[in-house]
Amino acid sequence: MTRIAAVCTRNVVVLQPHDTLQQAALLMSEMNVGALPVSAGDGVVGIVTDRDITVRATALNLDAVSTPVSDIMTQRTLSCSEDDTVEEVLERM
């Protein structure tokens, strides 16, 4: 069985809860990705997607320069460890 460590991305860029929507969008653009994890301390506390920025922030007329990602991020996330198998992770998803 393949361990998730064999297929996961290393050196992931993360946001902090206080980072702004503008910073998140800029990073997503630079990295050509549509989602970034939000980390506080040693753990993931949420995820922000380009759709969150477009739909949630725009719908509420939030200012991208001053609004922290914590205001719109999805807080309920699942994670895995490097020792989990790909099959275990797929089952959780």
URWOUR-V937053 format. One record per residue. N is the residue number from 1. RES is the residue in three letters. PHI is phi in whole degrees, 0 to 359 (999 if undefined). Layout:
n=N res=RES phi=PHI
n=N res=RES phi=PHI
This chain:
n=1 res=MET phi=999
n=2 res=THR phi=278
n=3 res=ARG phi=280
n=4 res=ILE phi=299
n=5 res=ALA phi=302
n=6 res=ALA phi=285
n=7 res=VAL phi=236
n=8 res=CYS phi=275
n=9 res=THR phi=280
n=10 res=ARG phi=263
n=11 res=ASN phi=53
n=12 res=VAL phi=290
n=13 res=VAL phi=277
n=14 res=VAL phi=235
n=15 res=LEU phi=260
n=16 res=GLN phi=258
n=17 res=PRO phi=305
n=18 res=HIS phi=275
n=19 res=ASP phi=298
n=20 res=THR phi=274
n=21 res=LEU phi=300
n=22 res=GLN phi=296
n=23 res=GLN phi=298
n=24 res=ALA phi=297
n=25 res=ALA phi=296
n=26 res=LEU phi=297
n=27 res=LEU phi=298
n=28 res=MET phi=299
n=29 res=SER phi=294
n=30 res=GLU phi=298
n=31 res=MET phi=267
n=32 res=ASN phi=56
n=33 res=VAL phi=233
n=34 res=GLY phi=250
n=35 res=ALA phi=204
n=36 res=LEU phi=222
n=37 res=PRO phi=288
n=38 res=VAL phi=248
n=39 res=SER phi=238
n=40 res=ALA phi=223
n=41 res=GLY phi=69
n=42 res=ASP phi=264
n=43 res=GLY phi=230
n=44 res=VAL phi=277
n=45 res=VAL phi=250
n=46 res=GLY phi=176
n=47 res=ILE phi=217
n=48 res=VAL phi=239
n=49 res=THR phi=245
n=50 res=ASP phi=298
n=51 res=ARG phi=292
n=52 res=ASP phi=303
n=53 res=ILE phi=294
n=54 res=THR phi=291
n=55 res=VAL phi=276
n=56 res=ARG phi=292
n=57 res=ALA phi=291
n=58 res=THR phi=294
n=59 res=ALA phi=299
n=60 res=LEU phi=265
n=61 res=ASN phi=56
n=62 res=LEU phi=280
n=63 res=ASP phi=280
n=64 res=ALA phi=295
n=65 res=VAL phi=284
n=66 res=SER phi=246
n=67 res=THR phi=276
n=68 res=PRO phi=284
n=69 res=VAL phi=300
n=70 res=SER phi=299
n=71 res=ASP phi=287
n=72 res=ILE phi=234
n=73 res=MET phi=293
n=74 res=THR phi=276
n=75 res=GLN phi=270
n=76 res=ARG phi=275
n=77 res=THR phi=233
n=78 res=LEU phi=247
n=79 res=SER phi=222
n=80 res=CYS phi=218
n=81 res=SER phi=251
n=82 res=GLU phi=299
n=83 res=ASP phi=276
n=84 res=ASP phi=295
n=85 res=THR phi=276
n=86 res=VAL phi=302
n=87 res=GLU phi=298
n=88 res=GLU phi=297
n=89 res=VAL phi=293
n=90 res=LEU phi=299
n=91 res=GLU phi=296
n=92 res=ARG phi=296
n=93 res=MET phi=289
